[in-house]
Amino acid sequence: MSFTFDGANKLVVCSAGTTSINLGDLWSRWKDWLLDDNAGYARAFDTVGGEPIDPVAGTLVPLYLFVQNGWKVRPHEADHTLNVTGGSLVVSGGGDPFVATLGDYTVRINYQQPVQAIGYSTGGGTAPSASEVADAVWQHTSATDLLDRVTMAQAILRNKTITDPDTGLMTVYDTDGATPLLTAALYQDAAGTTPYAGAGAERREMLEPGN
């Protein structure tokens, strides 16, 4: 299966012949697309779950993929049944995650819900909304760490970078263009014996947080 991400129109378009969507794969492909110089578009997904329950038994917390910011999934252009596997696909705040095909086709969406369920007691109260669950998960330390890593990767790829020809020090700046995020020593040779001095650079040391 493959997808085309249309950031301007907030569409995930299934490729021709796609009759099954694995939500874990969809989440991974979107992250790959995001890091390919597409971080400026509105966020398409948030996730809850996917963590192991019993590694020996191979059981996982069910994956819930929340569609964000008006994004939609469009099936491929043909009469077919589209199977959604590997978790639950829902719209944050409610709604249909799918949009109709461009042509006059009949598409049946078959949701294959995860077998492993999560129960909770409301104590007479109201169950949390999809948005509240997603927010809680992203506030968790592990989720925050993942988001920080993605954000840092985007900064390395996109933000202003300056190399001082006198010191050979390369600096990656924050989005404000003034605050140092990462620094690294550059060398003209692969052995790391000749510091960068305004000529070719063949080696860069590990990026470290700026002061």
MARDO-301693 format. One line per field, with one value per residue: residue in three letters; x, y, z of N, C-alpha, C, O, CB in turn. Coordinates in pm, whole numbers, plus 32768, in hexadecimal, padded with zeros to 4 digits. Glycine has a CB too. Example, Ala and Ser with C-alpha at 12.3 -4.5 7.8 and 13.67 -1.06 7.14 Angstrom:
residues 2
code	ALA  SER
nxx	8527  8505
nyy	7DC7  7F1F
nzz	830C  82C4
caxx	84CE  8557
cayy	7E3E  7F96
cazz	830C  82CA
cxx	8528  850A
cyy	7EB6  8003
czz	830C  8313
oxx	8590  853D
oyy	7EB4  8072
ozz	834E  8324
cbxx	846B  8580
cbyy	7E41  7FC4
cbzz	8389  823C
This chain:
residues 211
code	MET  SER  PHE  THR  PHE  ASP  GLY  ALA  ASN  LYS  LEU  VAL  VAL  CYS  SER  ALA  GLY  THR  THR  SER  ILE  ASN  LEU  GLY  ASP  LEU  TRP  SER  ARG  TRP  LYS  ASP  TRP  LEU  LEU  ASP  ASP  ASN  ALA  GLY  TYR  ALA  ARG  ALA  PHE  ASP  THR  VAL  GLY  GLY  GLU  PRO  ILE  ASP  PRO  VAL  ALA  GLY  THR  LEU  VAL  PRO  LEU  TYR  LEU  PHE  VAL  GLN  ASN  GLY  TRP  LYS  VAL  ARG  PRO  HIS  GLU  ALA  ASP  HIS  THR  LEU  ASN  VAL  THR  GLY  GLY  SER  LEU  VAL  VAL  SER  GLY  GLY  GLY  ASP  PRO  PHE  VAL  ALA  THR  LEU  GLY  ASP  TYR  THR  VAL  ARG  ILE  ASN  TYR  GLN  GLN  PRO  VAL  GLN  ALA  ILE  GLY  TYR  SER  THR  GLY  GLY  GLY  THR  ALA  PRO  SER  ALA  SER  GLU  VAL  ALA  ASP  ALA  VAL  TRP  GLN  HIS  THR  SER  ALA  THR  ASP  LEU  LEU  ASP  ARG  VAL  THR  MET  ALA  GLN  ALA  ILE  LEU  ARG  ASN  LYS  THR  ILE  THR  ASP  PRO  ASP  THR  GLY  LEU  MET  THR  VAL  TYR  ASP  THR  ASP  GLY  ALA  THR  PRO  LEU  LEU  THR  ALA  ALA  LEU  TYR  GLN  ASP  ALA  ALA  GLY  THR  THR  PRO  TYR  ALA  GLY  ALA  GLY  ALA  GLU  ARG  ARG  GLU  MET  LEU  GLU  PRO  GLY  ASN
nxx	8055  8025  803E  7FDD  802B  7F83  7FC5  7F6A  7E5A  7E0B  7DF6  7E08  7E56  7DFE  7EC1  7E9C  7DEF  7DFC  7D71  7D71  7DBE  7EB5  7EC8  7FA7  8070  8019  803A  8152  81A5  8143  81E0  82DA  82AD  8280  837C  8401  8431  8333  82C6  8241  8135  7FE2  7FB5  7F6C  7F29  7EF9  7F5D  7EF1  7F4C  7FD6  80AC  8167  80BC  80DD  8204  825A  8173  8130  8070  7FD2  7F86  7E5D  7E6C  7E10  7DC4  7DB4  7D18  7D75  7D39  7C92  7CE4  7CB8  7C7B  7C93  7C0A  7C85  7C41  7B4E  7A52  7A3C  7A8E  7B0E  7BEC  7C2D  7D2C  7DEA  7DB0  7CEB  7C4F  7C05  7B5F  7BDC  7B0F  7A31  797E  79A0  7AB4  7AE9  7AD6  7A0F  7A50  7AD8  7A5F  7928  7908  78CF  7924  7966  799F  7A4E  7A74  7B5C  7B5D  7C3F  7C8D  7CDF  7C68  7C39  7BCE  7B13  7AA5  79A5  7928  7831  785E  78C0  7947  7A9A  7AE0  7B4D  7C0E  7C65  7CD7  7DA7  7E3C  7E8E  7F32  8000  806F  80F1  822F  82C8  824A  826E  8383  83A7  8326  83C9  84B4  846B  8434  8533  85BF  8543  859A  86AE  86AB  8630  865B  8715  8870  89BC  8B15  8C40  8D58  8E48  8E58  8DF2  8D04  8BC1  8A75  8928  87FA  86DC  857A  855B  863A  870F  874A  882D  8817  8899  89F1  8B1C  8C61  8D10  8DD2  8ED1  8F38  8F02  8F77  8F77  903C  907B  8FF9  8EC9  8EE4  8E64  8E73  8E3E  8D6C  8D82  8D44  8C72  8C40  8B7F  8A43  8A00  8943  890D  89A1
nyy	7F8A  80E9  824D  839A  84D4  85FB  8722  882A  8812  8774  8655  84F4  841E  82EB  8202  8177  8045  8012  7F67  7F41  7FD4  7FEE  806E  80A3  80A4  817B  824F  8248  827F  8380  840D  83F0  8486  857F  85C2  85E8  86F1  8764  87D6  88C2  88AF  887B  87AC  8655  8569  84D4  83E8  82DC  81D8  8095  803E  7F2D  7E27  7D21  7CAB  7BA5  7B18  7BB1  7C79  7DB6  7F0A  7F84  803D  8187  8265  83B3  8496  85D9  873F  8762  86B5  85AF  845F  83D7  82DA  81FB  8223  816A  8066  7FC3  7F0A  7F96  7F39  7F85  7F5D  7EF2  7F9A  80B0  81AB  82F2  8433  8550  85F0  859C  851A  84B9  8407  83DD  8446  846F  83C3  8455  840B  8365  827C  8152  811F  804E  8062  7FA1  7F72  7ED9  7E98  7EAA  7D82  7D7B  7E30  7F61  7FA6  807E  812A  820C  8271  82E6  83CD  8490  83FE  842B  8506  84D3  8593  85DE  84F1  84D2  85BB  8585  84A9  8515  85BB  8510  8498  83EF  8416  8527  8530  84AF  8562  8640  85E3  85C7  86D1  8741  86C0  8732  8837  8820  87DF  88BE  89BA  8AF3  8AE3  8B1B  8B24  8B67  8BEA  8C18  8B8A  8A95  8A36  89BF  8A38  89F5  8AA1  8B07  8B2F  8C40  8CA6  8D06  8C8E  8B9D  8A44  894C  88E7  889F  8822  8858  87B8  87BE  86D7  8573  84EE  8597  864A  8740  886F  890C  8A19  8ACD  8A52  891C  882E  86FD  866E  8662  8698  85FB  8691  8776  87F7  895A  8A71
nzz	8000  7FC9  7FFA  7FA0  8014  8030  808F  8071  8036  8104  80F4  80F5  8005  7F83  7ECF  7D81  7D79  7E88  7F8A  8094  81CA  82AE  83E9  8487  83C6  832A  83DF  83FB  82F1  82D4  838E  8316  822E  82A2  8306  821E  81C7  81F1  82CF  82F2  82C2  8341  845F  8432  84BF  8605  8700  87D7  88AD  8844  88D6  896B  8A1B  8A80  8A38  8A07  89C2  88EE  88EB  88C2  8927  88A0  876E  8736  8643  8618  854A  84EB  84DB  83F6  832F  8239  81C4  8084  7FC3  7EBD  7D5B  7D07  7D05  7E33  7F63  8081  816E  82BC  8391  84B6  858C  8607  854B  8574  8580  8617  86F3  866E  854F  83F0  837F  8275  811A  7FF5  7EBC  7D8C  7C9C  7C35  7CFB  7DBE  7F03  8008  815C  8236  837B  8442  8577  8690  874B  8857  8963  8A1E  8B61  8C3E  8D65  8D8A  8E65  8E6E  8DEB  8CC8  8BA7  8B2B  8A18  88BF  8882  8983  89DE  8922  895A  8A60  8A3A  899A  8A55  8AF7  8B6B  8ABB  89C4  89A4  898F  8898  87EB  8811  879E  8692  8657  867D  85B1  84D5  84F6  84C6  83BA  8344  83C0  83EE  83B3  840F  83C8  8464  83CD  844A  853B  84F5  8554  853F  8554  85A3  859D  8667  8613  861F  85B0  8642  8736  87A3  8757  871F  8709  8650  8606  84D8  83DA  82DD  827B  8271  8343  8417  8465  83FA  8436  83C3  82DF  823A  8148  8098  8145  81E5  82C3  83E3  8538  8646  867D  8782  889B  8896  894C
caxx	8000  806F  7FE9  800D  7FFF  7F6B  7FBF  7F1D  7DCC  7DF6  7DC4  7E59  7E1A  7E2B  7EF0  7E48  7DF6  7E00  7CF3  7D84  7E11  7EE5  7ED6  8032  80BB  7FEF  807C  81E1  81B8  812C  8256  8342  828A  8291  840A  8433  841D  82A4  829B  81F3  80A6  7F9A  7FC6  7F01  7F02  7F2E  7F46  7EE9  7F5E  8043  8113  8158  8080  8127  825F  8261  80F8  8124  7FF9  7FEC  7F17  7E26  7E93  7DA6  7DFD  7D57  7D29  7D76  7D41  7C46  7D1A  7C60  7CB6  7C44  7C26  7CAC  7BD2  7B16  79F4  7A86  7A82  7B8C  7BF9  7C7F  7D60  7E56  7D87  7C71  7C63  7B9A  7B78  7BDD  7A9B  79C0  7971  79C9  7B3E  7AF4  7A93  79E7  7AA8  7AB8  7A01  78AD  7927  7899  798F  7937  7A0A  7A43  7ACB  7B7D  7B82  7C9F  7C51  7CFE  7C20  7C5D  7B58  7B26  7A2C  798B  78F4  77BC  7884  78C4  79C3  7AEB  7AD2  7BC4  7C71  7C9B  7D2F  7E1E  7E8B  7ECA  7F9F  8071  80AC  8140  82BD  82FA  8213  82B0  840A  839D  8305  8441  8515  843C  8446  85C1  85E5  8513  85F0  872D  8695  85F5  867C  8790  88EC  8A31  8B96  8CA5  8DD2  8EBD  8E5B  8DC3  8C90  8B3F  8A09  889E  87AE  864D  8527  8568  86B2  8772  876C  8872  87DD  88FE  8A70  8B73  8CE0  8D20  8E5C  8EE2  8F5F  8EB4  8FBD  8F5C  90B9  9084  8F7A  8E8D  8F16  8E27  8E7E  8DE4  8D5B  8D67  8D22  8C2D  8C30  8AF6  8A02  89E9  88F0  8953  899F
cayy	8000  8167  82C2  841D  8538  867E  877B  88A2  87F1  871E  85D5  847C  83DC  8262  81E5  811B  7FBB  8005  7F35  7F2F  8038  7FCF  80F1  80B4  80C9  8202  82A9  824D  82C2  8410  8444  83FA  84F8  85F8  85E1  8604  8780  8783  87F8  893E  8894  885B  8722  85FE  84FC  84B7  835B  82A8  8147  8058  800D  7E9E  7DFE  7CA9  7C90  7B15  7AF2  7C04  7CCE  7E46  7F65  7FA5  80BD  81E3  82CF  8423  84F2  8661  87BA  875E  8656  8541  83F3  83BE  8258  8201  8237  80EC  8023  7F61  7F0D  7FC2  7F03  7FD5  7EFC  7F1C  7FFB  80FC  822D  834B  84C2  8599  8647  855B  852B  844D  841B  83C7  849D  8422  83C2  84BC  83D0  832A  81F3  8124  80EE  801F  8068  7F33  7F89  7E62  7ECE  7E56  7D21  7DA5  7EAB  7FA3  7FCA  80E1  8147  829C  829B  833B  8446  848D  83C7  8492  8512  84AC  85FD  85D8  847D  84F1  861E  8543  8452  8567  85F7  84AA  84AE  83A9  8456  85A8  8517  8491  85DE  8694  85AF  85EA  8762  875B  8694  8799  88AD  8804  87DF  8936  8A39  8B3A  8AA5  8B6D  8AEB  8BCE  8BBF  8C2A  8B21  8A16  8A0B  89CD  8A4F  89F0  8AFD  8AF1  8B6D  8CD2  8CCA  8D45  8C37  8B22  89C4  88E4  890F  8830  8846  8828  87A1  87B7  8650  850B  84C1  85F4  8689  87C8  88B6  8956  8AA2  8B11  8A01  88A9  87EB  866F  8630  86B3  8651  85EE  870D  8781  886B  89D9  8AB0
cazz	8000  7FCC  8009  7F78  8075  7FF4  8102  8054  803B  8179  80C3  80E5  7F91  7F74  7E48  7D34  7DA4  7F19  7FC4  8124  820D  8334  8426  84B0  834E  8305  843D  83D8  8270  82E8  83D1  82B0  81D9  82F4  8311  8198  81AE  81ED  8357  82F4  82B3  83BC  848E  8400  8519  8689  8720  885F  88AE  87FA  8930  898C  8A9A  8AA5  89C8  89EC  897B  8877  88F2  88C3  893E  881C  8734  870C  85EF  8617  84D9  8521  8488  837A  82CD  8211  8175  800C  7F86  7E30  7CFF  7CD3  7D5F  7E83  7FF5  80BE  81F5  8317  83F1  850E  85F0  85EF  850B  85A0  856F  8695  86F9  862C  84BF  8398  8352  81E5  80BC  7F7F  7E47  7D2A  7C3E  7C6B  7D22  7E3E  7F59  808A  81BF  8297  83EF  848E  85F9  86DA  87A8  88DF  8984  8A9A  8BAD  8CA7  8DB0  8D8A  8EE6  8E59  8DA5  8C36  8B71  8AE9  8986  8874  8890  8A0A  89E4  88D4  89A3  8AD3  8A0B  896F  8ACA  8B38  8B53  8A45  894D  8998  895C  8809  87A5  8816  873E  860D  8649  866D  852B  8479  8504  8484  832B  830D  8400  83C8  83E0  83F0  83EB  8477  8388  84A1  85A1  84BF  85A1  84FD  85B4  8574  85F1  867C  85AC  8625  8567  8699  87A7  8778  877F  8718  86D0  862D  85C7  8450  83AF  824D  8257  82B5  83BA  8483  8491  83C4  844D  8354  82D7  81CA  80CE  809C  81C5  81D3  8343  8447  85B6  8677  86A6  8810  88BE  88A0  89CF
cxx	8059  800C  802E  7FD3  7FF9  7F57  7F68  7E87  7DA8  7DB7  7E30  7E15  7E55  7E54  7E93  7E5D  7DFA  7D78  7CFF  7DE1  7E35  7F08  7F63  8089  8099  8033  8111  81FB  81A3  81A4  82CA  832B  82A2  8323  8449  840F  8389  826D  8245  815E  8067  7FAC  7F4F  7ECF  7F3F  7F10  7F39  7EFB  7FD3  80B1  80FC  8116  80CD  8182  8267  81E8  80E6  80A9  8022  7F70  7EE0  7E4F  7E17  7DE8  7D94  7D78  7D16  7D64  7CFE  7C7E  7CB3  7CB0  7C5B  7C6A  7C4D  7C31  7BA4  7AAC  7A42  7A5E  7B0A  7B8F  7C59  7CAB  7DC8  7E31  7D03  7C93  7BEC  7BC2  7B75  7B6B  7A22  79BC  79A3  7A58  7B50  7AA7  7A77  7A50  7A7E  7A51  7989  78C4  78E7  790A  7952  79AE  79F1  7AA7  7AE0  7BB5  7BE4  7C57  7C65  7CBB  7C52  7BDD  7B77  7A9F  7A19  7957  787E  77DD  7881  794B  7A12  7AD6  7B53  7C33  7CB4  7CFA  7DB1  7E78  7ED3  7F41  8018  80B4  8100  81D3  82ED  82C8  8256  833C  8408  8382  837D  84A7  84ED  8452  84D9  85F2  85B9  856D  8674  871E  8673  862D  8700  8809  8961  8AAE  8BFE  8D27  8E4F  8ECA  8E33  8D4A  8C10  8AD3  8983  884A  871B  85FF  852E  85E5  8720  87A1  87B0  882C  8848  897F  8AC2  8BF1  8CE6  8DB4  8E60  8F05  8F0F  8EF6  8FA6  8FD8  90C7  9000  8F4B  8EBD  8EE1  8E33  8E1D  8DDD  8D34  8D41  8CDA  8C1E  8B9E  8ABF  89E2  8991  8943  8948  8930
cyy	807C  81DA  833C  8483  85C1  86E2  87F5  888A  8793  8698  856B  842B  8350  824A  8180  808C  7FA6  7FDC  7F1D  7F9C  8003  8052  810B  80DF  8157  8269  82B7  8298  8359  8450  8453  8474  857B  8623  8602  8693  87A6  87AB  8875  8929  886E  87C7  86CD  859C  850D  8424  8345  8211  8119  8021  7F79  7E89  7D88  7C86  7BFD  7AE9  7B43  7C5D  7D60  7E92  7F8C  8031  810B  8255  833D  8481  8581  86CA  87B1  8702  85E8  84D8  83D9  8336  8266  81FB  81B3  80BC  7FBB  7F6B  7F30  7F92  7F5A  7F79  7F3C  7F83  803D  8185  8286  83DC  8505  85FF  860F  8576  84B1  8465  840E  842F  844B  8429  8432  848A  8393  8296  81D3  80E6  80C9  801D  7FFC  7F49  7F05  7E8F  7E71  7DFC  7D4C  7E2A  7EE3  7FCC  8033  80F8  81DE  82CD  82F8  83BA  8433  8459  8434  8491  84E5  8513  85F9  8562  8499  8554  85DF  84ED  84A6  85AF  8592  84BA  846E  83E9  84DD  8599  84FE  8510  863C  8667  85D2  867E  8785  8732  86F9  8813  8898  880D  886A  89B9  8A74  8AF6  8AFB  8B23  8B5B  8BA1  8BCB  8BB8  8A98  89E0  8A27  89D9  8A49  8A43  8AD5  8B3D  8C06  8D02  8D06  8CE9  8BB7  8AA6  8957  891E  8892  8866  8808  881A  8795  872A  85EB  84DC  851E  8637  871A  8810  8900  89E6  8AE8  8AC7  898C  8869  8759  8629  8693  8660  864B  8675  8709  87F9  88E9  8A14  8B19
czz	8000  7FD0  7FCE  7FD9  8030  8066  80EB  8061  80AE  8152  80C8  8077  7F82  7EE2  7E05  7D64  7E3A  7F4F  805A  8157  8296  8379  845A  843B  8322  835D  841B  8356  827F  832C  836F  8256  8223  82F8  828A  8170  81A1  8276  835E  82E7  8339  83DE  8465  8468  85A3  86A5  87B5  8854  885A  8852  8950  8A14  8AD2  8A30  89A3  899A  88FB  8875  8900  88F1  88B5  87EF  870B  86C1  85E1  85A3  850C  84B3  8400  830F  82B1  81C4  80FD  7FCF  7EF4  7DD6  7CBF  7D35  7DAF  7F16  802E  814F  8247  8388  844D  8575  85CA  85B7  852D  8587  85F7  8695  86B3  8597  8473  8369  82BB  8195  803E  7F11  7DE7  7CC5  7C84  7C88  7DA8  7E8F  7FE1  80EA  8228  8308  8439  8514  8641  873D  8838  88FC  8A08  8AE2  8C15  8CEA  8DB4  8E0E  8ED8  8E0E  8D0E  8C07  8B2B  8A53  8943  8884  8919  8A1A  899B  891D  8A18  8AAA  89E3  89E3  8B18  8B0E  8AD3  89C5  8936  8961  88C6  87BA  87A1  87AE  86AF  85F3  8633  85E3  84C2  847E  84BA  83ED  82F3  8344  83CD  8404  83B2  841D  83F1  8435  83DE  8505  856B  8507  8554  8567  856D  85D4  85FD  8611  85AF  85DC  85BC  8709  8776  87AF  8789  86DD  86B0  85EC  853C  842E  8317  821F  82A8  8335  8431  84B9  8462  83D7  83D0  8355  825C  8147  80D7  8125  81AC  8254  839B  84C4  85DE  86A3  873B  882D  88CC  892A  89D9
oxx	80CA  7F96  80A9  7F5A  805E  7EE8  7F24  7E3D  7D35  7D51  7EA4  7DA7  7ECE  7E12  7E45  7ECF  7DFB  7D16  7CA1  7E45  7DDD  7F5C  7F92  80E2  80F1  8062  8146  8258  81E7  81CB  8313  8387  82D2  8341  84BA  83D5  8365  81F4  8207  8110  80AC  7FB1  7EDC  7E58  7FA7  7EB5  7F6D  7EBF  8026  810B  8089  8134  80F9  8155  8277  81F6  8095  807E  8085  7F00  7F2E  7E56  7DC0  7E3B  7D2A  7DE7  7CB4  7D7D  7D2B  7C4C  7C61  7D1A  7BE2  7CDE  7C3A  7BC5  7BCD  7AAB  7A83  7A17  7B6E  7B3F  7CC9  7C58  7DF7  7E8A  7CB7  7CE9  7B7B  7C39  7B15  7B68  79B5  79EF  79CB  7A73  7BBA  7A45  7ABF  7A9F  7A0F  79F6  7984  789A  78CB  7948  7913  7A15  7989  7B1F  7A80  7C2C  7BDD  7BF3  7C09  7CD3  7C8F  7B88  7BEA  7A36  7A73  7959  786A  7784  7847  79B3  79D7  7ABD  7BB9  7CA8  7D2D  7D62  7E1D  7EF2  7F48  7FA7  8089  8126  814C  81F1  8334  8312  8273  8369  845D  83BF  8396  84E8  8541  847E  84F8  8643  8601  8589  86A5  8778  8694  862E  874F  880A  896A  8AB3  8C11  8D60  8EB6  8F38  8E4E  8D2A  8BF6  8AD3  896D  8851  86E6  863A  850B  85F8  8785  8813  8775  880A  8851  897B  8AAF  8BEE  8CC6  8E08  8E01  8EF2  8EE0  8EB2  8FBE  8FDD  9115  8F9F  8F9C  8EC0  8F28  8E04  8DB5  8E3E  8CD2  8D1F  8CFE  8BF3  8B49  8B03  89AF  8993  89B1  88EF  891F
oyy	8078  81CA  8344  8488  85F2  86F5  8823  88E1  8768  8670  8583  83F9  8340  8279  813C  805F  7F33  8026  7EEC  7FBD  7FEE  809D  817D  8133  81A2  82D0  8326  82E8  83A9  84BF  84B5  84BE  85DC  869A  8633  86AB  87FD  87A2  8890  8986  8846  8772  86F6  857D  854B  83EB  8392  81D1  8169  7FDC  7F4C  7ED1  7D8A  7C4A  7BDB  7A9E  7B1E  7C88  7D82  7E62  7FB1  808E  80D7  829D  8328  84B6  859E  86AF  87F0  8702  85C8  84F5  83C6  8322  82CF  81D1  8191  80E3  7F65  7FC7  7EF0  7FBE  7F75  7F4C  7FAB  7FC0  800A  81CB  8268  83FC  84F3  8659  8649  85DB  844E  84CE  842F  8468  83EB  8487  8466  84D4  838D  823F  822C  8084  811C  7FE0  7FFD  7F35  7EC8  7EA9  7DF7  7E22  7D42  7E8B  7E9C  800D  8041  80DE  8227  8345  8350  840A  83D3  8482  8492  8428  84D2  84F0  860D  856D  847B  8543  85FE  84EA  8483  85DC  85B8  84E4  84AE  83F2  8502  85E9  8531  8527  867E  86B9  85F6  86A5  87DB  8777  8713  8850  88F3  883D  8888  8A1E  8A31  8AD3  8B20  8AEB  8BA5  8B3C  8B8F  8B8A  8A32  896A  8A99  898F  8A8D  8A2F  8A8B  8B84  8C47  8D7B  8D33  8CF5  8B6C  8A9F  8910  897A  8829  88CB  8793  8867  8769  8709  8609  84A6  84F7  8659  8767  87F3  892C  8A27  8B36  8AF8  8997  886E  873E  85B2  8709  85ED  868C  86C2  86A5  8859  88E8  89EE  8B58
ozz	8030  7FAE  7FCA  7FEF  7FFE  8096  8146  808F  80BA  8189  80A5  808B  7F76  7E86  7E47  7D76  7E68  7F41  8098  8118  82E9  8348  8458  844A  82F9  832B  841E  834D  823E  8308  8373  8236  81E9  82EE  8284  8106  8152  828E  83C4  82FD  8396  8386  8472  846B  85B5  866A  8806  87FD  882E  8821  8952  8A74  8B45  89CE  892E  8939  88A5  880B  8940  88E3  885E  883F  86C5  86F9  85A5  859B  8550  843D  83A0  829E  8307  818B  810E  7FAB  7EB8  7E02  7C50  7DAA  7D74  7F3F  800E  81A1  821C  83D6  8435  85B1  8579  85EC  8506  857B  8642  8641  86BA  8567  84B0  8330  8286  81C4  8021  7F0A  7DEF  7C9E  7CFF  7C3D  7DF8  7E65  8023  80CD  826B  82F6  8469  8521  8630  8779  8889  88B5  8A59  8AA6  8C40  8CB0  8DDE  8E28  8F2C  8DF3  8CDB  8C39  8AF5  8A17  8985  8893  8925  8A5B  89CE  891F  8A32  8AEE  8A05  89D6  8B71  8A9F  8A85  8963  88C5  890F  887E  8752  873D  876E  865D  8587  85E1  85A6  8462  8416  8477  83A7  8281  82FD  838B  847B  833D  848B  8390  845E  83BE  8522  85AA  84FB  852D  85C9  8509  864E  85AA  85BF  854D  85CC  8586  8737  8729  8825  87EE  868B  86EE  85A6  852A  845D  82D8  81AA  8316  838D  84A3  852F  849B  8390  837F  83BE  821D  80E1  8117  8171  8167  8252  83A0  84BD  85A1  86E6  876D  87E0  8904  8976  8A41
cbxx	7FA0  80CE  7FC6  7FE6  805D  7EF0  8047  7F3D  7DA2  7D9D  7D90  7E66  7E30  7DBC  7F80  7E67  7E6B  7E2E  7CC9  7DBE  7DC7  7F60  7E74  8068  80A0  7F56  806B  8219  8158  80AC  827F  8348  81F6  825C  8453  83FB  8466  8256  8314  8221  8091  7F04  7FD8  7F31  7F2D  7EF0  7FB8  7E5F  7EE1  807D  8117  81E0  7FEB  80C7  82EA  8268  807F  8123  7F9D  8018  7F43  7D8D  7EF0  7D51  7E29  7D5C  7CC5  7DF9  7DD0  7C3D  7D9F  7BE9  7CC9  7C58  7BAC  7D0E  7BFA  7B86  797D  7B1E  7A4F  7B9B  7C2B  7C31  7D9D  7EC4  7DF2  7C1E  7C74  7B78  7B10  7C66  7ABD  7940  79BD  7968  7B99  7AC3  7AE9  7962  7AA4  7B37  7A46  7837  79C0  7825  7A00  78F5  7A12  7A5A  7A8E  7BE4  7B06  7D05  7C8D  7D97  7B88  7CB8  7B1D  7B61  7A33  7929  7960  777F  790D  78A9  79A6  7B7E  7AB0  7BA2  7C31  7C2B  7CEA  7DF8  7E32  7E63  7F70  8044  8041  810B  830E  82D0  817C  82B4  844A  832F  828E  847F  8524  83A7  8411  8610  85A8  8483  860A  8761  8626  8563  8684  878A  88F9  8A27  8BC1  8CBB  8DE4  8EB5  8DFF  8E31  8C8D  8B22  8A1B  8869  87B8  8622  8498  856C  8690  8739  86ED  8905  8771  88CD  8ABD  8B2C  8D59  8CDA  8E96  8F4C  8FF6  8E9F  9052  8F15  912F  90AC  8F8A  8DF3  8FAF  8E62  8F10  8E0F  8CEF  8DDF  8D9F  8BA3  8C83  8AF0  8981  8A6D  88A4  891E  8A26
cbyy	8000  8174  82D9  843E  853C  867C  87A7  88D5  87B2  8766  85E4  842A  8430  81FE  81AF  8125  7F7C  808A  7EB2  7EA2  80C2  7F6D  8100  8034  8066  8211  8274  81BF  8288  8427  83EC  8379  84EE  85E1  856D  859E  87A9  870B  8809  8996  8823  887D  871F  85B3  8477  8516  8306  82CF  8105  80BA  8061  7E58  7DDA  7C31  7CC2  7AC6  7B05  7BAE  7CA4  7E76  7FE4  7F9C  80A9  8217  8297  846F  84D1  867A  87DE  87E4  8618  8576  8371  8430  81FC  818F  829B  807F  7FE1  7F76  7E84  805D  7E71  8052  7E84  7F4F  8063  8109  821F  8334  8503  85DF  86CB  8588  85A5  8440  83B9  833B  851C  8455  8338  84EA  8367  833C  81DD  80BF  8159  7F91  80F5  7EA9  7FF4  7E07  7EE5  7EAE  7C95  7DAF  7E92  801F  7F50  8165  810C  82BF  82DC  835E  8473  8519  8352  847E  85A3  8499  8686  85CF  8401  8529  8690  84ED  83FC  85CC  8631  841C  847A  8317  8467  85EF  84A1  8429  8624  8692  8516  85C7  87AA  8712  860A  87BF  88CB  8779  877F  8933  8A26  8BCD  8A13  8BF8  8A7E  8BEC  8C0F  8CAF  8B46  89B1  8A51  8955  8AD7  895B  8B8B  8B1F  8B41  8D00  8D28  8DC2  8C14  8B25  8999  886C  896C  87CC  8819  8887  8722  8818  863B  8496  84B7  85AF  8639  87C6  891A  8951  8AA3  8B97  89CF  8843  8832  862C  85F9  86E4  8694  858B  8726  878A  8850  8A3B  8AEF
cbzz	807B  7F52  809E  7EE4  80F1  7F93  8127  7FC8  7FB9  81E1  8034  816D  7F10  7F9E  7E4B  7C9E  7D69  7F5A  7F7E  8143  8217  8331  8497  84ED  82DC  830F  84CD  83CD  8206  833C  8447  825B  81AC  8383  834F  8131  8130  81B8  83AE  8287  824C  83AF  8528  8388  84DE  86F7  86E9  88A4  887E  879C  89B1  8989  8A88  8AC8  89EA  8A70  89D6  87FE  8969  8839  8992  881E  86BB  8788  8563  869F  8465  856C  8473  8343  8300  81BB  81CA  7FA5  7F93  7E0E  7C92  7CC0  7D0E  7E73  802D  80B6  81F1  834F  83A7  84BF  8602  8670  8470  8635  850F  86AB  86BD  866A  8491  8320  8397  81C1  809B  7F4A  7E00  7CE1  7BEB  7C07  7D28  7E28  7F69  8080  8201  8252  844E  8442  8650  8723  8792  88F4  898C  8A81  8BF0  8C6E  8E3F  8D1E  8F36  8EDB  8DD0  8BFC  8B0F  8B09  895D  87E0  887A  8A70  89A8  884B  89D4  8B1B  8995  8908  8B24  8B14  8BC6  8A49  895A  8A1F  89A5  87EF  87E8  88A2  874D  85FD  86C5  86D9  850D  849C  8599  84AC  8309  8324  8497  83F4  83AA  8435  8385  8510  830A  84EB  8614  84C4  862B  849E  85FC  856A  85BA  870B  85BD  86B6  84FE  86D4  87F7  87A7  871D  86C3  8730  85CE  861D  83EC  83F1  8221  826C  8258  839E  84F1  8460  832E  84C0  835B  82D6  81BC  80B9  8036  821D  8197  8389  8412  8623  86EC  8655  885E  8940  883B  89EE
